[in-house]
Amino acid sequence: MASKKYIFLAALFLFIEGASYAQTSTTDWGWNWKDTSKVPVQRMPQQNEFLNNQFPYPARPRDQWELGFSAGPSFIAGDIKGKAGLVGGISLRKALGHILSLRAGYWGTFNSGSPNGFQSTYAQAYKSQTHMGSLDVIVSLNTPSYYRANPKWNFYLLGGYDLIATQVKVQDASGNYHVWHGVGQSRTQENTITTFGGTSVNGRKSWTLLHGLSYGGGIALKVSDKINLGLEQRLTATMFGYDFLDGFKGGNGSDIFSFTTARLNINIGSSAKRVQPLWWLNPNNFAYSELNSPKHMKMPKVVLPDADGDGVTDQFDLEPNTPAGAPVDSHGVAKDTDGDGVPDYKDKELLTPQKCFPVNNDGVGTCPEPACCKENRDEIAKLKEQLEAQKPADLGSLPSIQFKPGSSKLSKEDEALLNSVADKMKANPNSKIKLIGYGASSKAAQQLSWERVNAVKKYLVEKQGISENRIIFTYGQEGDPNTVDIQSTTEDGPSTVPAPHPNLKSKH
């Protein structure tokens, strides 16, 4: 009996191992976290908080159910030597998480046994048929891993409860089988075992109803995202000391069913709305995917050093100490338009002809200046002074406003910061500012970004009397969604922008 069982296991294992060569590796971690179509409605608030960097964990997606079919040899470990029988089953499994799952199933089995040819009143050959309903808790042992992506193999342990209906036939002295429905060791006294289905003259319709506890384990190989093949060993011990599965009570404790089955498992449910069953997805995939290629991680703004503030970073600046405001070329070197050796920021005659070289320290050549040109130069100087007076002032570094997650309400601290911004703007009437709001991951995030920028603008205009046309309104940029940056600017841009998604207006 044992040798046949092991031969069956070895053959089936070789078959599954051979199928594994057809398995192709993939770098797909199983679910795109931006795909909200796989998130149920009741978990969308968590997913939205995650997308807006307000919560560190994504919502659990919907996952498929697993429909399983199984068949293989069955045995009864009892007082009578059992022969290899046949068991078949069907099951439905659902994940509770990446490790735990529940599986409900039905099993049907035929078994027989013989006491090595020895027949007596006490020990005779038997045949039985059994129907069994089961509910198992399954623990997947290798789903999480820090060194690989999704598992190709699933090793698991199981334990659960069975409701068993069995009918046992025993052989009489003439070699005929009769339904046995609760007889003691001598087979002459009625036992008190519960039966159902009615009884005929020899009890052919009697079935015994039992409770059982199951335990075991198995292994499954993922052939595709839809199908996996497996081997499973499942044992069921009858409860309350029931010892009559083989029609004989020998005093060695409860009889035990042993099922060794090959399994064909199929994932059911729309792949457009559900991911694979969670025991096939490594829960560490998201974290490692972000470390390898950040797409959701909060990254600090990159600030490259520029000591002289000329717009050319120090690593490329060939003249790192040019005065503030001095025009420079792409290498950070002060411009000298006429090539007279005096940089433009010092040159009082920007276009000195070469015939008038050399020039003095102010960049003025040796050619006498015509009277008309002197008058024009003086007029140009006056116009230049007027333009300089009208040029928007640089307000320098301005603060950022930090909002509470999900809120567009200004705090007292925020109002104090905005008061300081307003004071600077009032002291520099030609100055302008740019309000920059962040949050581009979803429509709700864009609307919240707009509301926060609008709250800052509204306070400056209505509470501090700053003219609206001195404020440039931008929102929905990539960055920290809880921040509104304020920058001094000379740009032109819209001061009023309509709300992008007013139907998604926040409640705060």
GISULFEN-V97732 format. One record per backbone hydrogen bond with DSSP energy under -1.0 kcal/mol. CO is the residue of the C=O (numbers start at 1). NH is the residue of the N-H. If there is no record, write none. Layout:
co->(CO/CO)
nh->(NH/NH)
This chain:
co->(1/2/3/4/5/6/7/8/9/10/11/12/13/14/15/16/18/19/20/32/34/36/38/40/41/43/44/45/46/47/48/49/50/62/65/66/67/68/69/70/71/72/73/74/75/76/77/81/86/87/88/89/90/91/92/93/94/99/100/100/101/102/103/104/105/106/107/108/109/110/111/112/113/114/115/123/125/126/127/128/129/130/131/132/133/134/135/136/137/138/139/152/154/155/156/157/158/159/160/161/162/163/164/165/166/167/168/169/170/172/176/178/182/184/189/196/203/207/208/210/211/212/213/214/215/216/217/218/219/220/221/226/227/227/228/229/230/231/232/233/234/235/236/237/239/242/244/255/256/257/258/259/261/262/263/264/265/266/268/270/275/277/278/282/284/285/286/287/288/289/305/306/313/313/319/323/327/329/331/333/335/343/343/353/354/356/360/362/364/370/371/372/373/374/375/376/377/378/379/380/381/382/383/384/385/386/387/401/404/411/412/413/414/415/416/417/418/419/420/421/422/423/428/432/433/434/435/436/437/442/443/444/445/446/447/448/449/450/451/452/453/454/455/456/457/458/459/459/460/467/468/470/472/474/477/480/482/484/485/487/494/501/502)
nh->(5/6/7/8/9/10/11/12/13/14/15/16/17/18/19/20/21/22/23/35/36/39/62/43/44/47/48/49/50/51/52/54/53/275/268/93/266/91/264/89/262/87/260/85/258/78/256/114/110/72/108/70/106/68/104/66/102/140/96/97/138/94/136/92/134/90/132/88/130/86/128/83/126/116/118/120/171/113/169/111/167/109/165/107/163/105/161/103/159/101/157/222/220/141/218/139/216/137/214/135/212/133/210/131/208/129/180/127/178/175/172/170/191/187/184/207/206/196/166/164/239/162/237/160/235/158/233/156/231/154/229/267/223/224/265/221/263/219/261/217/259/215/257/213/242/255/247/238/77/236/75/234/232/71/230/69/228/67/65/274/64/280/281/285/288/289/290/291/292/293/314/309/316/317/322/326/335/332/318/329/344/346/347/356/357/366/363/348/360/374/375/376/377/378/379/380/381/382/383/384/385/386/387/388/389/390/391/484/407/415/416/417/418/419/420/421/422/423/424/425/426/427/431/489/472/487/474/485/477/446/447/448/449/450/451/452/453/454/455/456/457/458/459/460/461/462/463/464/466/470/471/433/435/437/439/483/403/401/436/434/473/504/505)
